[in-house]
Amino acid sequence: MNDFLQRLALWPKPAGRLSRDIYIGILIGASVTLSSTSIALYYRTRQKGPDYLERDSAPIDIVRNEIVQGVTGLVGNTPLMRVNSLSDALGVEILGKAEWLNPGGSLKDRVALQIIEDAEQQGLLHPHSGSTIFEGTVGSTGISIATIGRARGYETTIIMPDDVAKEKSKALEALGANVEEVRPSSIVDKKQFVNVAKQRALDFGSTEFSNEVDVSISTTATPSEVLHKSTQTSASEKKARGFFADQFESRSNFNAHYKGTGPEIWRQTGGDLDAFVSGAGTGGTIAGTGTYLKTMNRKIQLVLADPQGSGLFNKIKHGVMFNAKESEGTRRRHQVDTVVEGIGINRLTQNFELGMPLIDDAYQVTDAEAVSMSRYLVKHDGLFLGSSSACNLVTSVRLAKKLGQGKTIVTILCDSGSRHYSKFWNDEYLASVGIPVDISIIEKLLVQTGG
């Protein structure tokens, strides 16, 4: 400001009293304007409080001529987009992380890459050695592991429930994965899909590693070739291995979001967000992303979006892992009773427990609400999203109505609707299980008063 006034003083002096009065008026006006701006900026910073940490507010830059290294170079750094219809209707900013733009088509690419990279760094996996990665999944993580695994030189075997959308198993087969479908069952059952994947990894080789790393892994090397105190290997041990990815309990899942998703959101928003909304299946997204954001500003609200039939909502709200549908005998599925795939669970994973103390609130979303949101977004935004994304956005709307206008809420748009044609995006199937396709549910929610 002083530099501006000094240069203004060097301007030619006007002749006459009236001209001098005008000149003085300009000087006074400029001084008041610049001073007011400085004061406003000062108080805006003060209002953020001691919890707000100043950081580089520049969003992630995508360099047009930058060349990435293969498929894995495409993972992460996804855009953060404004969901216009919802934001405009509520007078808030609802922002979605466009995770369906990852090369494998979902958020799970981050997790798959982190698990594989960590295993390689620990000497548990060696590319192009004939090793196979095993995982139990309802689909998206399996597709990501098959995508990233193929790019890194591994075979994959995916165990999945036989009641998920068939598009997922077809995608896995197209990626060259060996797909095994099993009947859905409880985690305490040895035939449950996660437990089967773990056992397949151990059965892959003739020798099971006994090591300090909490993983399930076997090798085709003979017992005499394996140093049982360590999996750091000599050349003779770099033989084919069976490796259990263990997405539900692996710390790599949490780290993928703590190191990636969270920092990206912070940079893309310039730290200016009031809440983060996410569903939970393995729990890695809400725990990892939420922990990072809370570290940067503990006033950011961390909110769980939970589909019907899942027990996590009651765990957060009432401290008890229970869902009323479990006692009614009307379940459509052997797992969580919902058409929403990818989130919702009736047990606590290690990943979820890492973030559970930080979760401020939870909302439960019905199947009808999730379906309605998906159709509303296609009509008003041209957004063709999957079931978990719709669930996240229903929760974001409810939270926005509670917080009030002017707030910024960030959520995850996990995958596209292309993985959900046979169930969530199939009106005939929905009618057969009694789920209405009614866009007015969201239209009414948007105009209702209260949270």
Salt bridges, closest charged atoms under 4 A:
ASP3 OD2 - ARG7 NH2 2.55
ASP51 OD1 - ARG298 NH2 2.68
ASP51 OD2 - LYS299 NZ 3.91
ASP88 OD1 - ARG82 NH2 2.81
GLU93 OE1 - ARG82 NE 2.87
GLU99 OE1 - ARG110 NE 2.75
GLU117 OE2 - ARG152 NH1 3.61
GLU120 OE1 - ARG152 NH2 2.66
GLU155 OE2 - ARG150 NH1 3.51
ASP162 OD1 - ARG183 NH1 2.90
ASP163 OD2 - ARG333 NE 3.11
GLU180 OE2 - ARG200 NH2 2.67
GLU181 OE1 - LYS166 NZ 3.49
GLU225 OE2 - LYS239 NZ 3.14
GLU249 OE2 - ARG347 NH1 3.28
GLU264 OE1 - LYS97 NZ 2.76
GLU264 OE1 - ARG110 NH2 2.90
ASP272 OD1 - LYS48 NZ 3.44
GLU326 OE1 - ARG331 NH1 3.45
ASP337 OD2 - LYS325 NZ 3.96
ASP337 OD1 - ARG332 NE 3.95
GLU341 OE1 - LYS168 NZ 2.75
ASP360 OD2 - LYS294 NZ 2.67
ASP361 OD1 - LYS317 NZ 2.88
ASP361 OD2 - LYS402 NZ 3.05
ASP367 OD2 - ARG332 NH2 2.48
GLU369 OE2 - ARG398 NH2 2.28
ASP415 OD2 - HIS420 NE2 3.24
ASP427 OD1 - ARG375 NH2 2.91
